[in-house]
Amino acid sequence: MSYFRKTPKVLQQLERLKREQKWLIVINADPDAMASAMALRRIMSTRAVLADIAKINEISRPDNLAMIRYTRLHMVNYTADLLQRGYTHFAMVDSQPSHSPQFADIPFSLIIDHHPPVTETAPDTFMEILPEYGATSTIFTEYLYNIGIRPGRFLATAMQFGIKTDTMNFQRHVGDVDMRAYQYLSKFADQTLLNRITRSEFHLDWLPFFAKATTSMHKAGNGYFVYVGKVDSPDILVLIADFFTRVYEVRWLMVSGYCESKVVLIFRGDGLSNDMGRLASLKFGELGSGGGHKTMARAEFEISRAEGQELELFVYKRLIAPMPKKKAVESQN
């Protein structure tokens, strides 16, 4: 039995890469997306004349910044004028065009992802979407293995971190293949470097938000509601929510706040009490967007949708209101 599945269709696509091609890999940057982009660029390095990485989002989480720093990852900010910069082909990893309006006008030739398929693309676009995988980095580990490319120290470390984060340290949506990929990468990764990255969790000036979160915590049925108020980055809300999941009595919770004109709601749960993706979709989806997985989800809407009401009270009342009878629509977390 092979260590990983064979990927003949992917190998055929990679064989079609030509030296004169200039690729731009566009991502919504998080650890899994960045590691996957690094892996794709490594694969393309001997097959195409150029492979750059562009991100559509700003990065503020300390662990993500540490990953970029320690793995020496170079990315540029994506702007529409990059479409006119001489790139001949465009690729996307760990996402799909429908996940962001910024992807709408990009003529992707290659899409590799592990989120549920929600995208219709042109017939000549090659796609491999494997929602049964816990991370896109796992998919790219298989590709490297099949091609016979040994990942370097920085790449292997980044891919291990990508798998760790997208599976929440192997606690969510993890399969045997993710475990095998992580174990395989450990042969080449730098564990000291990985520890440096994973321990870079907080900025010093974020600590007051944690203090506010602990004092604003209220019961919401069999879960908890937390309102933080204005934050500099929604990533702060994610870290607070992840922190509270370590509290024994917390079965599920929602951490809320706003950044600029947008309200952001982060849901976390044990997977037993409530379906977080369904909760986010049914309670807040019609205000903007909402959905995710059983144990983690996210919702966002413009502050104006509160119609002048006190934001904390508006969100709390909607959270504890009876569940509307409406089919949940999942979206990317």
Summary of the structure (lengths in Angstrom):
residues: 333
radius of gyration: 20.3
end to end distance: 34.5
largest distance: 62.0
contacts: 1099
relative contact order: 0.10
helix: 41%
strand: 20%
